[in-house]
Amino acid sequence: MEAITLPIYNTAGKEVDKVKLNASVFDGIINSEAIYQAITAYRANQRKGLAATKTRGEVSGGGKKPWKQKGTGRARVGSTRSPLWRHGGVIFGPHPRDFSYTLPDKIKAVALKSSLNAKVKENNFIILDELKLDTTKTKEALKLFTNLKVSAAKNKKGSSVLLLLNEAGANAKLALRNIDFLRFNLASDTNVYEVLAHKKLIITKDGLTKLTKRLAK
């Protein structure tokens, strides 16, 4: 497949250069099966698994036999904490467990490539020359998204714009953290779920280089 060429914008929203995307990463292939597996694994790994109920042996009390075994005409009972009784234990209830599992690195890489290709096909992949903020004011940071004509509307899942950086300076962290439609992360740490959960993906030129190097192995 012929290499895809995309424009590079500065913080004023003007095109300053062009870049050819690495054909081994941006090959236009979207592997939906790999994406499904990666997202399922990611969501499973986020689960706490803290739901718990008490068995008859864990419920407080119930040590004394309610009545003698025979001669009363009633059913035999050994404890008031029997699951058949009110305030008794629970049969086959949930207990704390670990839902996480490890997905092969190759599948995760294919899934991330696919998610990036999907953004390119949707024209929702924007490359930024660099992000340098001289102040911690959120108002100044917002000008960037206005210049890039990125919608500030939040989608149903929350933030609608994902900003991937090569590195996040102190000013950037403070200026960007209060923008409700934005989530930012390091390009080297991004994942499939994060990419697909946002409508627009903005990545710095250096961040793209680092991400491409990570996936082109």
CYANA upper distance limits for C-alpha pairs under 8 A (distance plus 0.5 A):
  1 MET  CA     23 ALA  CA      7.51
  1 MET  CA     27 ASP  CA      6.87
  2 GLU  CA     23 ALA  CA      7.61
  3 ALA  CA     20 LYS  CA      6.60
  3 ALA  CA     21 LEU  CA      6.51
  3 ALA  CA     22 ASN  CA      7.17
  3 ALA  CA     23 ALA  CA      5.64
  3 ALA  CA     26 PHE  CA      8.22
  3 ALA  CA     27 ASP  CA      8.23
  4 ILE  CA     20 LYS  CA      6.16
  4 ILE  CA     21 LEU  CA      5.96
  4 ILE  CA     22 ASN  CA      8.41
  4 ILE  CA     23 ALA  CA      7.86
  4 ILE  CA     26 PHE  CA      7.95
  5 THR  CA     18 LYS  CA      7.11
  5 THR  CA     19 VAL  CA      6.01
  5 THR  CA     20 LYS  CA      4.85
  5 THR  CA     21 LEU  CA      6.59
  6 LEU  CA     18 LYS  CA      6.14
  6 LEU  CA     19 VAL  CA      6.05
  6 LEU  CA     20 LYS  CA      7.04
  6 LEU  CA     21 LEU  CA      7.93
  6 LEU  CA    127 ILE  CA      8.19
  7 PRO  CA     15 GLU  CA      6.73
  7 PRO  CA     16 VAL  CA      8.08
  7 PRO  CA     17 ASP  CA      6.42
  7 PRO  CA     18 LYS  CA      4.80
  7 PRO  CA     19 VAL  CA      6.85
  7 PRO  CA    126 ILE  CA      8.49
  7 PRO  CA    127 ILE  CA      7.45
  8 ILE  CA     15 GLU  CA      6.10
  8 ILE  CA     16 VAL  CA      6.37
  8 ILE  CA     17 ASP  CA      5.56
  8 ILE  CA     18 LYS  CA      5.85
  8 ILE  CA     19 VAL  CA      7.43
  8 ILE  CA    126 ILE  CA      8.06
  8 ILE  CA    127 ILE  CA      5.61
  8 ILE  CA    128 LEU  CA      6.13
  8 ILE  CA    129 ASP  CA      6.36
  8 ILE  CA    205 LYS  CA      8.22
  9 TYR  CA     13 GLY  CA      6.09
  9 TYR  CA     14 LYS  CA      5.77
  9 TYR  CA     15 GLU  CA      4.89
  9 TYR  CA     16 VAL  CA      6.14
  9 TYR  CA     17 ASP  CA      7.68
  9 TYR  CA    126 ILE  CA      8.41
  9 TYR  CA    127 ILE  CA      6.82
  9 TYR  CA    128 LEU  CA      5.49
  9 TYR  CA    129 ASP  CA      6.16
 10 ASN  CA     14 LYS  CA      6.17
 10 ASN  CA     15 GLU  CA      7.08
 10 ASN  CA     16 VAL  CA      7.00
 10 ASN  CA    128 LEU  CA      6.30
 10 ASN  CA    129 ASP  CA      5.63
 10 ASN  CA    130 GLU  CA      7.35
 11 THR  CA    128 LEU  CA      7.74
 11 THR  CA    129 ASP  CA      8.07
 11 THR  CA    130 GLU  CA      7.98
 11 THR  CA    131 LEU  CA      7.55
 11 THR  CA    144 LEU  CA      5.89
 11 THR  CA    147 ASN  CA      7.58
 11 THR  CA    148 LEU  CA      8.20
 12 ALA  CA    144 LEU  CA      7.11
 12 ALA  CA    147 ASN  CA      6.03
 12 ALA  CA    148 LEU  CA      7.95
 13 GLY  CA    144 LEU  CA      7.77
 13 GLY  CA    147 ASN  CA      5.11
 13 GLY  CA    148 LEU  CA      5.24
 13 GLY  CA    149 LYS  CA      8.39
 16 VAL  CA    129 ASP  CA      8.38
 21 LEU  CA     25 VAL  CA      8.32
 21 LEU  CA     26 PHE  CA      6.82
 22 ASN  CA     26 PHE  CA      6.38
 22 ASN  CA    212 THR  CA      7.57
 23 ALA  CA     27 ASP  CA      5.69
 24 SER  CA    216 ALA  CA      6.86
 25 VAL  CA    113 LYS  CA      6.46
 25 VAL  CA    212 THR  CA      7.23
 25 VAL  CA    215 LEU  CA      7.04
 25 VAL  CA    216 ALA  CA      6.58
 26 PHE  CA    113 LYS  CA      7.42
 26 PHE  CA    116 LEU  CA      7.91
 26 PHE  CA    117 ASN  CA      6.28
 27 ASP  CA    117 ASN  CA      7.74
 28 GLY  CA    114 SER  CA      8.23
 28 GLY  CA    117 ASN  CA      5.93
 28 GLY  CA    118 ALA  CA      8.22
 28 GLY  CA    121 LYS  CA      8.16
 29 ILE  CA    114 SER  CA      6.65
 29 ILE  CA    117 ASN  CA      7.21
 30 ILE  CA    113 LYS  CA      8.25
 30 ILE  CA    114 SER  CA      4.84
 30 ILE  CA    115 SER  CA      7.53
 30 ILE  CA    117 ASN  CA      7.00
 30 ILE  CA    118 ALA  CA      7.04
 31 ASN  CA     35 ILE  CA      6.92
 31 ASN  CA    110 VAL  CA      7.76
 31 ASN  CA    111 ALA  CA      7.14
 31 ASN  CA    114 SER  CA      6.22
 32 SER  CA     36 TYR  CA      6.58
 32 SER  CA    111 ALA  CA      8.24
 32 SER  CA    114 SER  CA      8.13
 33 GLU  CA     37 GLN  CA      6.82
 34 ALA  CA     38 ALA  CA      6.62
 34 ALA  CA    107 ILE  CA      6.38
 34 ALA  CA    108 LYS  CA      7.73
 34 ALA  CA    110 VAL  CA      7.01
 34 ALA  CA    111 ALA  CA      5.41
 35 ILE  CA     39 ILE  CA      6.61
 35 ILE  CA    108 LYS  CA      8.48
 35 ILE  CA    110 VAL  CA      8.42
 35 ILE  CA    111 ALA  CA      5.08
 35 ILE  CA    112 LEU  CA      7.94
 35 ILE  CA    114 SER  CA      7.66
 35 ILE  CA    115 SER  CA      7.80
 35 ILE  CA    192 VAL  CA      7.59
 36 TYR  CA     40 THR  CA      6.56
 37 GLN  CA     41 ALA  CA      6.61
 37 GLN  CA    107 ILE  CA      8.46
 38 ALA  CA     42 TYR  CA      6.59
 38 ALA  CA    103 LEU  CA      7.73
 38 ALA  CA    107 ILE  CA      7.81
 38 ALA  CA    108 LYS  CA      6.41
 38 ALA  CA    111 ALA  CA      6.94
 38 ALA  CA    192 VAL  CA      7.38
 38 ALA  CA    193 TYR  CA      8.24
 39 ILE  CA     43 ARG  CA      6.62
 39 ILE  CA    192 VAL  CA      7.22
 39 ILE  CA    193 TYR  CA      6.11
 40 THR  CA     44 ALA  CA      6.58
 41 ALA  CA     45 ASN  CA      6.62
 41 ALA  CA    100 SER  CA      7.76
 41 ALA  CA    101 TYR  CA      7.26
 41 ALA  CA    102 THR  CA      7.91
 41 ALA  CA    103 LEU  CA      7.33
 42 TYR  CA     46 GLN  CA      6.97
 42 TYR  CA    193 TYR  CA      7.70
 43 ARG  CA     47 ARG  CA      7.23
 44 ALA  CA     99 PHE  CA      6.21
 44 ALA  CA    100 SER  CA      6.00
 44 ALA  CA    101 TYR  CA      8.10
 45 ASN  CA     99 PHE  CA      6.77
 45 ASN  CA    100 SER  CA      4.72
 45 ASN  CA    101 TYR  CA      7.28
 46 GLN  CA    100 SER  CA      8.10
 47 ARG  CA     98 ASP  CA      8.47
 47 ARG  CA     99 PHE  CA      6.99
 47 ARG  CA    100 SER  CA      8.05
 48 LYS  CA     98 ASP  CA      7.86
 48 LYS  CA     99 PHE  CA      8.27
 49 GLY  CA     96 PRO  CA      5.85
 49 GLY  CA     97 ARG  CA      5.57
 49 GLY  CA     98 ASP  CA      6.35
 49 GLY  CA     99 PHE  CA      7.12
 50 LEU  CA     95 HIS  CA      7.69
 50 LEU  CA     96 PRO  CA      5.20
 50 LEU  CA     97 ARG  CA      7.37
 51 ALA  CA     94 PRO  CA      6.47
 51 ALA  CA     95 HIS  CA      6.40
 51 ALA  CA     96 PRO  CA      6.23
 52 ALA  CA     93 GLY  CA      7.62
 52 ALA  CA     94 PRO  CA      5.55
 52 ALA  CA     95 HIS  CA      4.76
 52 ALA  CA     96 PRO  CA      6.28
 53 THR  CA     89 GLY  CA      8.39
 53 THR  CA     90 VAL  CA      7.00
 53 THR  CA     93 GLY  CA      6.12
 53 THR  CA     94 PRO  CA      6.41
 53 THR  CA     95 HIS  CA      6.79
 54 LYS  CA     58 GLU  CA      5.85
 54 LYS  CA     59 VAL  CA      6.42
 54 LYS  CA     89 GLY  CA      6.09
 54 LYS  CA     90 VAL  CA      6.51
 54 LYS  CA     93 GLY  CA      8.13
 55 THR  CA     59 VAL  CA      6.96
 55 THR  CA     83 PRO  CA      8.40
 55 THR  CA     89 GLY  CA      4.93
 55 THR  CA     90 VAL  CA      5.67
 55 THR  CA     91 ILE  CA      7.10
 55 THR  CA     93 GLY  CA      8.34
 56 ARG  CA     81 ARG  CA      6.02
 56 ARG  CA     82 SER  CA      6.35
 56 ARG  CA     83 PRO  CA      6.98
 56 ARG  CA     88 GLY  CA      6.71
 56 ARG  CA     89 GLY  CA      4.49
 56 ARG  CA     90 VAL  CA      7.26
 57 GLY  CA     89 GLY  CA      7.93
 58 GLU  CA     89 GLY  CA      7.94
 59 VAL  CA     81 ARG  CA      7.23
 59 VAL  CA     88 GLY  CA      7.44
 59 VAL  CA     89 GLY  CA      6.54
 61 GLY  CA     80 THR  CA      8.34
 61 GLY  CA     81 ARG  CA      7.65
 62 GLY  CA     79 SER  CA      5.50
 62 GLY  CA     80 THR  CA      5.34
 62 GLY  CA     81 ARG  CA      5.67
 63 GLY  CA     79 SER  CA      6.85
 63 GLY  CA     80 THR  CA      8.39
 64 LYS  CA     78 GLY  CA      8.28
 64 LYS  CA     79 SER  CA      6.93
 64 LYS  CA     80 THR  CA      8.37
 65 LYS  CA     77 VAL  CA      7.45
 65 LYS  CA     78 GLY  CA      5.53
 65 LYS  CA     79 SER  CA      5.79
 65 LYS  CA     80 THR  CA      7.93
 66 PRO  CA     77 VAL  CA      7.29
 66 PRO  CA     78 GLY  CA      7.39
 66 PRO  CA     79 SER  CA      6.91
 66 PRO  CA     80 THR  CA      7.12
 67 TRP  CA     72 THR  CA      8.46
 67 TRP  CA     77 VAL  CA      7.85
 68 LYS  CA     72 THR  CA      7.95
 68 LYS  CA     76 ARG  CA      8.33
 69 GLN  CA     76 ARG  CA      5.97
 69 GLN  CA     77 VAL  CA      7.68
 70 LYS  CA     76 ARG  CA      7.71
 77 VAL  CA     82 SER  CA      8.44
 78 GLY  CA     82 SER  CA      8.21
 80 THR  CA     85 TRP  CA      7.05
 80 THR  CA     87 HIS  CA      8.49
 80 THR  CA     88 GLY  CA      7.13
 81 ARG  CA     85 TRP  CA      6.93
 81 ARG  CA     86 ARG  CA      8.26
 81 ARG  CA     87 HIS  CA      6.91
 81 ARG  CA     88 GLY  CA      4.31
 81 ARG  CA     89 GLY  CA      6.30
 82 SER  CA     88 GLY  CA      5.46
 82 SER  CA     89 GLY  CA      6.53
 83 PRO  CA     88 GLY  CA      5.23
 83 PRO  CA     89 GLY  CA      5.16
 83 PRO  CA     90 VAL  CA      5.97
 83 PRO  CA     91 ILE  CA      6.87
 84 LEU  CA     88 GLY  CA      7.27
103 LEU  CA    107 ILE  CA      7.47
103 LEU  CA    108 LYS  CA      7.38
104 PRO  CA    108 LYS  CA      7.05
105 ASP  CA    109 ALA  CA      6.62
106 LYS  CA    110 VAL  CA      6.70
107 ILE  CA    111 ALA  CA      6.57
108 LYS  CA    112 LEU  CA      6.66
108 LYS  CA    192 VAL  CA      8.43
109 ALA  CA    113 LYS  CA      6.67
109 ALA  CA    215 LEU  CA      6.71
110 VAL  CA    114 SER  CA      6.62
111 ALA  CA    115 SER  CA      6.73
111 ALA  CA    192 VAL  CA      6.94
112 LEU  CA    116 LEU  CA      6.79
112 LEU  CA    191 ASN  CA      6.88
112 LEU  CA    192 VAL  CA      5.49
113 LYS  CA    117 ASN  CA      6.68
113 LYS  CA    215 LEU  CA      7.80
114 SER  CA    118 ALA  CA      6.63
115 SER  CA    119 LYS  CA      6.98
115 SER  CA    192 VAL  CA      6.62
115 SER  CA    195 VAL  CA      7.12
115 SER  CA    196 LEU  CA      6.91
116 LEU  CA    120 VAL  CA      6.89
116 LEU  CA    125 PHE  CA      8.44
116 LEU  CA    195 VAL  CA      7.88
117 ASN  CA    121 LYS  CA      6.69
118 ALA  CA    122 GLU  CA      6.73
119 LYS  CA    123 ASN  CA      6.74
119 LYS  CA    124 ASN  CA      5.61
119 LYS  CA    125 PHE  CA      5.90
119 LYS  CA    200 LYS  CA      8.15
119 LYS  CA    201 LEU  CA      7.72
120 VAL  CA    124 ASN  CA      6.51
120 VAL  CA    125 PHE  CA      5.64
124 ASN  CA    199 LYS  CA      7.36
124 ASN  CA    200 LYS  CA      5.40
124 ASN  CA    201 LEU  CA      6.52
125 PHE  CA    200 LYS  CA      6.96
125 PHE  CA    201 LEU  CA      5.57
125 PHE  CA    202 ILE  CA      6.63
125 PHE  CA    203 ILE  CA      8.31
126 ILE  CA    200 LYS  CA      8.24
126 ILE  CA    201 LEU  CA      6.63
126 ILE  CA    202 ILE  CA      5.16
126 ILE  CA    203 ILE  CA      6.83
127 ILE  CA    202 ILE  CA      6.31
127 ILE  CA    203 ILE  CA      5.59
127 ILE  CA    204 THR  CA      6.12
127 ILE  CA    205 LYS  CA      6.67
127 ILE  CA    208 LEU  CA      8.41
128 LEU  CA    202 ILE  CA      7.27
128 LEU  CA    203 ILE  CA      6.37
128 LEU  CA    204 THR  CA      4.96
128 LEU  CA    205 LYS  CA      6.37
129 ASP  CA    204 THR  CA      6.25
129 ASP  CA    205 LYS  CA      5.82
130 GLU  CA    204 THR  CA      5.99
130 GLU  CA    205 LYS  CA      7.02
130 GLU  CA    206 ASP  CA      8.11
131 LEU  CA    204 THR  CA      7.63
132 LYS  CA    172 ALA  CA      8.07
133 LEU  CA    141 ALA  CA      7.87
133 LEU  CA    171 ASN  CA      6.64
133 LEU  CA    172 ALA  CA      6.64
134 ASP  CA    171 ASN  CA      7.43
135 THR  CA    140 GLU  CA      8.02
135 THR  CA    171 ASN  CA      6.50
135 THR  CA    175 ALA  CA      7.96
136 THR  CA    140 GLU  CA      8.49
136 THR  CA    171 ASN  CA      5.31
136 THR  CA    172 ALA  CA      7.28
136 THR  CA    174 LEU  CA      5.97
136 THR  CA    175 ALA  CA      5.03
137 LYS  CA    141 ALA  CA      7.31
137 LYS  CA    174 LEU  CA      8.11
137 LYS  CA    175 ALA  CA      5.68
138 THR  CA    142 LEU  CA      6.71
138 THR  CA    174 LEU  CA      8.18
138 THR  CA    175 ALA  CA      4.89
138 THR  CA    176 LEU  CA      6.67
138 THR  CA    178 ASN  CA      7.36
138 THR  CA    179 ILE  CA      7.69
139 LYS  CA    143 LYS  CA      7.36
139 LYS  CA    175 ALA  CA      8.43
140 GLU  CA    144 LEU  CA      8.09
140 GLU  CA    175 ALA  CA      8.30
141 ALA  CA    145 PHE  CA      8.15
141 ALA  CA    175 ALA  CA      6.59
141 ALA  CA    176 LEU  CA      7.06
142 LEU  CA    146 THR  CA      6.99
142 LEU  CA    179 ILE  CA      8.26
143 LYS  CA    147 ASN  CA      6.57
144 LEU  CA    148 LEU  CA      6.76
145 PHE  CA    149 LYS  CA      6.53
145 PHE  CA    150 VAL  CA      5.76
145 PHE  CA    151 SER  CA      8.17
145 PHE  CA    152 ALA  CA      8.36
146 THR  CA    150 VAL  CA      6.67
146 THR  CA    151 SER  CA      8.37
150 VAL  CA    200 LYS  CA      8.29
152 ALA  CA    160 SER  CA      8.14
152 ALA  CA    181 PHE  CA      6.40
153 ALA  CA    160 SER  CA      7.50
153 ALA  CA    181 PHE  CA      6.98
154 LYS  CA    158 GLY  CA      6.18
154 LYS  CA    159 SER  CA      5.76
154 LYS  CA    160 SER  CA      5.82
154 LYS  CA    180 ASP  CA      8.12
154 LYS  CA    181 PHE  CA      5.70
155 ASN  CA    159 SER  CA      6.75
155 ASN  CA    160 SER  CA      6.02
157 LYS  CA    197 ALA  CA      7.59
158 GLY  CA    181 PHE  CA      7.46
159 SER  CA    180 ASP  CA      6.85
159 SER  CA    181 PHE  CA      4.54
159 SER  CA    182 LEU  CA      5.65
159 SER  CA    183 ARG  CA      6.85
159 SER  CA    198 HIS  CA      7.14
160 SER  CA    181 PHE  CA      5.91
160 SER  CA    182 LEU  CA      6.81
160 SER  CA    183 ARG  CA      8.50
160 SER  CA    197 ALA  CA      8.18
160 SER  CA    198 HIS  CA      5.16
160 SER  CA    199 LYS  CA      5.67
160 SER  CA    200 LYS  CA      6.89
161 VAL  CA    181 PHE  CA      6.66
161 VAL  CA    182 LEU  CA      5.37
161 VAL  CA    183 ARG  CA      6.84
161 VAL  CA    198 HIS  CA      5.98
161 VAL  CA    199 LYS  CA      6.55
161 VAL  CA    200 LYS  CA      5.30
161 VAL  CA    201 LEU  CA      6.52
161 VAL  CA    202 ILE  CA      7.91
162 LEU  CA    182 LEU  CA      6.46
162 LEU  CA    183 ARG  CA      5.54
162 LEU  CA    184 PHE  CA      6.16
162 LEU  CA    185 ASN  CA      8.28
162 LEU  CA    194 GLU  CA      8.32
162 LEU  CA    195 VAL  CA      7.59
162 LEU  CA    198 HIS  CA      6.52
162 LEU  CA    199 LYS  CA      8.36
162 LEU  CA    200 LYS  CA      6.70
162 LEU  CA    201 LEU  CA      5.43
162 LEU  CA    202 ILE  CA      6.60
163 LEU  CA    182 LEU  CA      7.74
163 LEU  CA    183 ARG  CA      6.77
163 LEU  CA    184 PHE  CA      5.04
163 LEU  CA    185 ASN  CA      6.95
163 LEU  CA    201 LEU  CA      6.64
163 LEU  CA    202 ILE  CA      5.28
163 LEU  CA    203 ILE  CA      6.23
164 LEU  CA    184 PHE  CA      6.29
164 LEU  CA    185 ASN  CA      5.65
164 LEU  CA    186 LEU  CA      5.79
164 LEU  CA    187 ALA  CA      5.33
164 LEU  CA    190 THR  CA      8.20
164 LEU  CA    201 LEU  CA      8.12
164 LEU  CA    202 ILE  CA      6.72
164 LEU  CA    203 ILE  CA      5.12
164 LEU  CA    204 THR  CA      7.05
164 LEU  CA    207 GLY  CA      7.05
165 LEU  CA    184 PHE  CA      7.94
165 LEU  CA    185 ASN  CA      6.79
165 LEU  CA    186 LEU  CA      5.33
165 LEU  CA    187 ALA  CA      5.95
165 LEU  CA    203 ILE  CA      6.62
165 LEU  CA    204 THR  CA      6.09
165 LEU  CA    206 ASP  CA      8.08
165 LEU  CA    207 GLY  CA      5.65
166 ASN  CA    186 LEU  CA      6.28
166 ASN  CA    187 ALA  CA      6.41
166 ASN  CA    188 SER  CA      7.97
166 ASN  CA    204 THR  CA      7.26
166 ASN  CA    206 ASP  CA      6.05
166 ASN  CA    207 GLY  CA      4.53
166 ASN  CA    208 LEU  CA      8.34
166 ASN  CA    210 LYS  CA      7.67
167 GLU  CA    186 LEU  CA      6.65
167 GLU  CA    207 GLY  CA      8.30
168 ALA  CA    172 ALA  CA      6.50
168 ALA  CA    173 LYS  CA      6.80
168 ALA  CA    185 ASN  CA      8.44
168 ALA  CA    186 LEU  CA      7.70
169 GLY  CA    173 LYS  CA      6.82
170 ALA  CA    174 LEU  CA      6.95
171 ASN  CA    175 ALA  CA      6.50
172 ALA  CA    176 LEU  CA      6.31
173 LYS  CA    177 ARG  CA      6.40
174 LEU  CA    178 ASN  CA      8.20
176 LEU  CA    182 LEU  CA      8.11
176 LEU  CA    184 PHE  CA      8.17
177 ARG  CA    182 LEU  CA      8.49
177 ARG  CA    183 ARG  CA      8.29
185 ASN  CA    189 ASP  CA      7.50
185 ASN  CA    190 THR  CA      7.21
186 LEU  CA    190 THR  CA      6.99
186 LEU  CA    207 GLY  CA      7.94
187 ALA  CA    203 ILE  CA      7.99
187 ALA  CA    207 GLY  CA      5.75
187 ALA  CA    208 LEU  CA      7.55
187 ALA  CA    210 LYS  CA      7.49
187 ALA  CA    211 LEU  CA      6.26
188 SER  CA    207 GLY  CA      7.93
188 SER  CA    210 LYS  CA      6.95
188 SER  CA    211 LEU  CA      6.10
188 SER  CA    214 ARG  CA      7.85
190 THR  CA    194 GLU  CA      7.16
190 THR  CA    195 VAL  CA      7.85
191 ASN  CA    195 VAL  CA      6.89
192 VAL  CA    196 LEU  CA      6.70
193 TYR  CA    197 ALA  CA      6.40
194 GLU  CA    198 HIS  CA      7.35
195 VAL  CA    201 LEU  CA      7.58
203 ILE  CA    207 GLY  CA      6.63
203 ILE  CA    208 LEU  CA      6.74
204 THR  CA    208 LEU  CA      6.62
205 LYS  CA    209 THR  CA      6.89
206 ASP  CA    210 LYS  CA      6.80
207 GLY  CA    211 LEU  CA      6.59
208 LEU  CA    212 THR  CA      6.41
209 THR  CA    213 LYS  CA      6.63
210 LYS  CA    214 ARG  CA      6.76
211 LEU  CA    215 LEU  CA      6.86
212 THR  CA    216 ALA  CA      6.31
213 LYS  CA    217 LYS  CA      7.28
